[in-house]
Each structure stands twice: as structure tokens, then as C-alpha cells.
Amino acid sequence: MTKFVQFLFLAFFISFPAVIARAFPADTTVVAGKKYDKSFLHHLFFGKHYRKAWAEPVTVTFLNLQTEAGGLKPFLKGGSYQTKNLRMVNPEGREYVLRSIDKDPSQSLSPEVRNSIIGRLVRDQTSVIHPYGAFIVPPLAKAAGIYHTNPKLFVVPDDPALGEFRTEFANMLVLLEERPEGDQRNAENFGNSEEVVSSRKMFGKLVADNKNRVDARAYLRARLFDMWIGDWSRREDQWRWASYELPGKGRKYVGIPRDRDHAFFKFDDGIITWLASKYSNNLQSFGKNIKNLDGLNKTAAPMDNSLLVFLTREDFKQIGDSLKMQLTDEVIENAVRSWPPNIYALTGKEFEKKLKNRRDQLPKVAEKYYEILAKDVKIPGTDEEEIFRLTYKGKELLVEMLRPAKKDKPEQLIASRTFKRSETKKLKIYGLGDEDLFEIRGEGKTVKRVRLYDGEDQDSVSFSATKIRRIKFMDSGDGNMVPNAKLLKVIPYDPKADEFSGDGWLLRHRLY
């Protein structure tokens, strides 16, 4: 008898996780945000947005902490002002994150304002986001050849396994996705990279060593995809970077977009919100046309200006054409129809029509964005020694960035681009750290305003150009060797931090 009792106890403890798992039903019916379902008058002034989708009941699976991803243990609360996050880890050490579907943008306001009518109206504008928009992005991104997360929709159970986080997260509607960080060799959607890093670390590596580089074409592909789905919030922290060893030395970085909260943004369909969109042009609504590229890309502009600087018009055109071909009607329809049937009935046809129409515009959008970026170009060096060779050829200017010859190694080209008078009005080149050489040669009338910035350490200028527009060399006065040339104007200046070194350059990206 004693042995039998011992057997029962042993069987119970072995099966304890399954017992806990069975304590919760498999699924439940929830409403993402009934509070956003407002009156006609409210719609008129503050927009219809996606209120019907927020108020629509959906059937959602309970998250099983004992079995999902091999078992998940919560360990750290995080998130932004708007979103509640809970980081979790499985027995293999892979990290996941729970992110609340509902948001509260009023958390960024002072307590006095947050509790006022203004705070309530700000919270109400969460309805500009489609509650289930993030879930159709992965199949679209996969078809486009872009790395991506794979979010799943769950309700968090009232489970003791949540520990100290139980009170705050129990019964919450969330998405669960892999966290792109560290060793991801088993994750095809993260490029099977052995090291995924933050934007801060990636930019730090770029400015420290000119043997490191970004896959600019892959980044452009991801950025055009952002424009296609109307995702205007693509700041530096919205990216992680898969990294790979290059032959010899250095690493290549490929972008992994994350956090699609602002994709498919729908803001300007109320009187007051329409007026607000005219004041803040970055608040671009997801309509049938891709409009106002300056506003749509405002938050991503610092990154785009740095990472796309050596791509040509033809690069932009090729990638725009490629995306148009890959994002077929079938791909779009299959992605949108992955929504619950009642959500598809509310917004599915609208999304299919808009996505197809915007897809067809991608080649023209790509060329237009190239033209925007080409008007005013800033080329950063690194904290290593470089040669910046400017060769004037009539109406064109060839800019080459090279590693100097050393011992038995000849010069090595890092990157180059030809600038045309019809496209580029301003060109600035920043030497940043170490001893750099600026070579100016050839002849021709091309870019109107060219400025060269010396940076740290002693730099030098070699000047043999003729019949060109006058170039300005910005001299910080730290012993640079600059020839006396009629077409080279030396201007003493007190450099800003982001003009002087690699660490300073990171200030442009709010990463240092």
C-alpha cells in the first residue's frame, strides 16, 4: 500500500505541469478594446479609425506557460510609455517578449494632464492602430525577403507561474514573439545569425572600423516595405541587426525590423485628427496612396541618410521593382485572410485593396525617395584612417572612400558613388577620427556646395582640380595640412560633437 501511495505521489509530480496546463480552458472570447467604440459625433471629430475592430469579439487561445516554446518563465518587465512588455525565457535560454495589444500613450504625459480630458483623448487615439495589424506582417515580410519576428496572439491566464507579474499581466490580450538578440543560428527569420545586436552596438562598430559595413540594399528593401505598410515610426530602437563575419576581417550587418505598432496607421478620418495630421506630417495614414515621403520617413531620416548614402538611383529602382514583383495579389490576400473571419469581414477587403494599390506605386516611390535623399548628402568616415577622393568629371562628381596603402597592401576601395549636378545640391564629408586625406582632382561644374570636415587628429588635403566650384574645408585648427589653392576656401570653425569623431556621430542617432 505504501509503495502504491508513493507511486501516486510520484505520478502526480511528474505530471504536475500538465495538471496546471489543464487548469485553464483552451481558449476564450475577448474584446481588444470596447472603450474605443464611440458615438457618431465622436467619430466625426476624432475619427472612426479602427474602432470597430477594437470592439469586435475574437476567440483567442490562452497562453500555456508550461508548453509554449518549450516552457516560458517570466523574468523582467519592460516596455515603452505606451506598451506593457514582459520578457520571458525558455529552458534553452531563448528569450521571448509579451507585448500588450492595448496601449496607453497618455503615460508619456504629466500626471495632471494624464488625468484630464486631454489624457483621455490621447488614450482614445490608440484606436488609430489596428489591434491585429502586426499579425499579417510576417508572411508579407517573408515574401519580400525581409527578416521579421513571428508574433502570436494569446490571452495570458491567471497563472501562479507569472509570479510577481501575475497581478499586472493576468487576463491581458497580448502578442508573443521571439526577441531578436544574441545567438539566433536556429532562427531562419532572423537570418540564422550567430550574433544579433542592437542599433547602438551596430552603429558603434560602423564608426569604429571601416571594415564593418551594413547591407545597404537589404536595409533599403526593409525601408521601402515600411513605406508600403505605412509604418512611420522607424527610429533606431525599432531595429536589431543580424551580423556575419566577412572574409578577412570585419562584419556585415543586416537589419531586422521589429515593433509594428504603427503599421497601417489610420489617423486623419476625423475633423480634429485631420487638422492634427496637417500640423504633424509624420502622422501619415495608411491610405490607397503612399504620400508625403518626407513626413512618412521623418523618424527614420537620420538612419537613412547614413546607411543609404552610397546607393545609386539604379539600386533604388531595382529594389522597388523587385518588391512589386514579389508582393503578389496571392501573397497579400493570404496574409490578410489569416485574420479571424469576423476581423477580416470588417477590414480585410479594405486592406487588400490598399496594399495592392500601394504595392504598384513602389517603383515610383523608390525613385522619389532617392531624389529626396540625393539633394543633401552627408558622408561619414570612421575613426580609422581614410582617403576621400573627389574626382570631378564634367557634370558629375565621383566620390571614393578608400583605405590607404600600407606596406605590401595597395589602396582598398570601401565605397563609391557618382553625384550628378541635377540631383545633388549639397555634399558634406566628415573625416571623423584618425588622420584622413582629402584628394580633390579633375575638372567640371557639378554639386553646388561641397564641404569637407576635418575631425579629430591631423588631416591633409591634396588639391589639383581646375574649373570647379569653390570647395570649403572646415578647419578645426588642430594642425591640418591644407594647400593654398584658389578654389579651396579654408574656414576656421568650432566643431560640434557630431562633426568631429565616431562617438560624436552617434549623437545624430541618439545612441551615445
Sequence and secondary structure as in RCSB ss.txt:
>XXXX:A:sequence
MTKFVQFLFLAFFISFPAVIARAFPADTTVVAGKKYDKSFLHHLFFGKHYRKAWAEPVTVTFLNLQTEAGGLKPF
LKGGSYQTKNLRMVNPEGREYVLRSIDKDPSQSLSPEVRNSIIGRLVRDQTSVIHPYGAFIVPPLAKAAGIYHTN
PKLFVVPDDPALGEFRTEFANMLVLLEERPEGDQRNAENFGNSEEVVSSRKMFGKLVADNKNRVDARAYLRARLF
DMWIGDWSRREDQWRWASYELPGKGRKYVGIPRDRDHAFFKFDDGIITWLASKYSNNLQSFGKNIKNLDGLNKTA
APMDNSLLVFLTREDFKQIGDSLKMQLTDEVIENAVRSWPPNIYALTGKEFEKKLKNRRDQLPKVAEKYYEILAK
DVKIPGTDEEEIFRLTYKGKELLVEMLRPAKKDKPEQLIASRTFKRSETKKLKIYGLGDEDLFEIRGEGKTVKRV
RLYDGEDQDSVSFSATKIRRIKFMDSGDGNMVPNAKLLKVIPYDPKADEFSGDGWLLRHRLY
>XXXX:A:secstr
 HHHHHHHHHHHHHTHHHHHHHTS SEEEEES GGG   HHHHHHH  TTHHHHHSEEEEEB  TTTGGG  EEE
EEE  SS  EEEEE TTS EEEEEESS  GGGGS HHHHTSHHHHHHHHGGGGS TTGGGGHHHHHHHHT     
 EEEE    GGGGGGHHHHTT EEEEEE   B  TT GGGTT SEEEEHHHHHHHHHH TT EE HHHHHHHHHH
HHHTT     GGGEEEEEEE SSS EEEEEEE   TTTT    SSHHHHHHHHH TT     SS   HHHHTTTT
HHHHHHHTTT  HHHHHHHHHHHHHHS HHHHHHHHTTS HHHHHHHHHHHHHHHHHHHHHHHHHHHHHHHHHHH
EEEEE  SS  EEEEEEETTEEEEEEEE  BTTB  EEEEEEEEETTT SEEEEE  SS  EEEEEEE    SEE
EEE  SS  EEEE  BS   EEEEE SS  B    TTEEEEE    GGGT HHHHGGGGT  
